[in-house]
Amino acid sequence: MMDSTLFTKLHAGGFISDASLEKIRMRAANQLFSLYWELRAILYIGVLLLSGGIGILIYKNIDSIGHTAILLFIALISAGSFAYCFKKSPAFSFQKVWPLNSFSDYILLLGCLTFISFVGFLQFQYQVFGNRLGLALFIPMVVLFLIAYYFDNLAILSLAITNLAAWAGIAITPAKILADNNFDNGSIIFTGLLLGIVLIAIGILTKQKKLKAHFEFTYTNFGTNISFISCLAAMMHFESSYLLWFVLLAGISYYFYVKAVKDKSFYFLLIMSLYAYVGVSYIIIRFLFYAIEGDIGGLAIACLYFISSAIWLILCLIKINKKFYDSI
């Protein structure tokens, strides 16, 4: 955006004429502005509404349309979308590849969403994979990863990682837990922690080996959040060994603090600080309510702690963020 304040000061000092200042003001009032993000948001919402609308249409008319016709309809949309993208996509490369046009990204997203719907409907209606629910998630997961790498698409990569998390939860977690709908079990926590570490390791290798190095942030982002959440869940679930889990949380926090400072990434510094703050707060509140037996004094100290620590954390983040920007 053009700032006319400078030109006003120049006019006041006699450096530019009245006519020139008027032209500058007219130019500033009628200048163009970008609708890039607005249009992208509209297109993404349009794809999601279309895929959701297809699902609603099928749900309300499933008896009159027929299962085979529905499957064929979904398959045609998915196949048509992929055919268009393969035709318009550039050659595969492990480096950054830009699509020939922005429209291809949304067609690809539509193809992937309808493909997931196709596999899910196939399993739900015809039990193609039997009781092997993990296989029903494994096949879409592999396809999504291949598509994400071939078309160099971060949105599809996020879908693939989400599918990986769902597959890991079903494949590794004992079936009895899923059947009883009882998730108060350490297996899920260990699964999440393992998955988070694996995703972080893949992110590191992706960057070091330069195999779609720009995918590193997406892998690390998922791995970071899953690892931290798993550690916090373990602290609260395994009460007898919560200090050991806190040590692990501190270790992961230190790793991401070093990474954030090295990469000058305020985002990773922020999420590291928030998760570490939750872990430290759990230790302090646990001490107050167990050691002081939860009397009114402990409650007052807890309130003071949250107020003072929150202010301190915000001031520290503002100060560090300023240092990051000053060093750029």
C-alpha positions, -999 to +999 in steps of 0.1 A: +000+000+000+013+035-009+019+058+021+010+094+011+023+108+044+058+111+031+047+130+000+026+153+022+057+162+042+076+167+010+049+190-003+049+210+030+087+215+025+082+228-010+098+198-027+068+188-048+040+209-064+003+209-056-005+191-089+020+163-082+006+158-047-029+156-060-018+130-086-002+110-058-033+111-037-055+100-066-031+071-073-031+060-036-069+061-035-073+040-067-044+015-064-050-022-068-047-047-040-042-084-040-071-109-037-047-139-038-055-153-003-092-145-005-095-164-038-075-194-024-097-195+006-129-194-016-115-222-038-106-244-008-140-238+008-156-246-025-138-280-028-148-289+008-184-278+002-185-298-030-171-330-014-194-325+017-224-319-006-217-351-025-217-370+008-250-354+020-266-361-014-256-397-012-267-401+024-302-388+017-307-406-016-288-438-010-319-460-013-331-446-045-297-442-062-282-475-053-248-484-038-231-494-071-242-461-088-229-441-059-195-459-059-193-454-097-201-417-094-174-411-067-149-431-086-155-411-118-150-378-100-118-390-084-104-406-116-113-375-136-096-352-111-064-373-111-064-376-149-066-338-152-038-333-127-015-358-144-021-341-177-014-306-164+014-314-139+051-308-146+077-335-145+084-351-111+114-338-091+126-341-056+131-303-056+104-277-053+079-280-082+054-253-090+021-263-106+013-250-140-018-233-127-034-228-092-066-246-104-048-279-104-042-278-066-079-277-059-088-304-085-061-326-069-076-319-034-110-329-047-096-361-063-080-371-030-111-363-008-133-383-032-108-411-033-109-413+005-147-413+004-146-441-022-124-464-001-144-456+031-177-463+014-164-495-002-153-508+032-185-496+050-209-511+025-192-541+011-166-549+038-139-554+012-111-555+038-131-575+063-122-568+099-087-555+088-096-518+094-059-509+094-057-520+058-086-498+049-065-468+061-031-481+050-040-481+013-053-445+011-023-435+032+002-449+007-017-433-022-019-399-005+019-400+002+027-409-034+003-382-047+018-356-023+053-363-035+045-366-072+025-334-073+045-315-046+014-307-026+016-298+011-021-300+016-021-336+004+009-343+026-010-331+056-039-355+047-014-383+043+002-377+077-033-375+093-041-408+077-008-422+090-018-412+126-052-428+122-036-460+108-010-461+136-038-457+162-057-487+148-028-509+138-008-506+170-035-500+195-050-533+208-084-540+191-101-545+225-095-508+234-112-497+202-141-522+206-148-511+242-143-474+233-120-470+262-090-448+254-077-446+290-047-467+280-010-462+278-007-479+244-022-448+227+003-425+245+033-447+235+019-449+199+016-411+197+051-405+211+066-430+187+048-415+158+059-380+168+095-390+170+093-408+136+078-377+119+105-354+134+132-379+122+116-379+087+116-341+086+153-341+095+162-366+068+140-349+043+160-317+048+194-333+050+189-355+019+171-327+000+142-350-008+115-324-010+133-303+016+104-279+019+083-308+033+104-307+064+083-281+082+051-301+077+066-333+091+082-314+120+051-295+128+030-327+131+057-345+150+063-316+174+026-313+184+021-351+186+052-356+208+044-328+232+008-338+236+019-374+242+043-364+269+017-342+286-008-371+284+018-395+299+025-371+328-012-371+337-018-408+330+012-424+346+010-405+379+037-427+396+063-417+370+052-382+360+086-367+368+103-390+343+079-379+316+085-343+326+122-349+321+114-362+286+092-332+280+121-309+291+145-327+267+121-323+237+115-286+247+153-280+248+157-296+214+131-274+198+144-243+216+178-248+200+161-255+166+140-224+169+170-202+178+191-217+150+163-213+123+150-181+139+116-197+139+093-179+163+065-204+156+084-234+170+096-213+199+060-203+206+045-239+206+075-252+226+070-225+252+032-232+255+037-270+259+066-265+284+045-240+303+016-266+306+041-292+318+057-269+344+022-257+355+011-293+360+041-300+383+035-268+403-003-272+407+002-309+416+026-299+443+003-272+457-028-294+459-010-325+471+016-310+494-006-283+508-037-306+505-057-281+484-066-256+511-076-220+503-039-209+506-029-233+479-057-221+456-046-184+462-010-193+454-021-211+422-041-181+410-011-158+416+011-183+398-010-184+367-013-146+366+023-138+371+037-167+350+014-159+321+026-122+321+062-133+324+058-158+295+042-132+272+069-106+279+097-132+273+081-142+240+078-106+229+114-099+237+127-130+219+105-123+189+120-087+187+155-102+188+146-126+160+134-098+137+163-075+146+188-102+136+172-108+102 
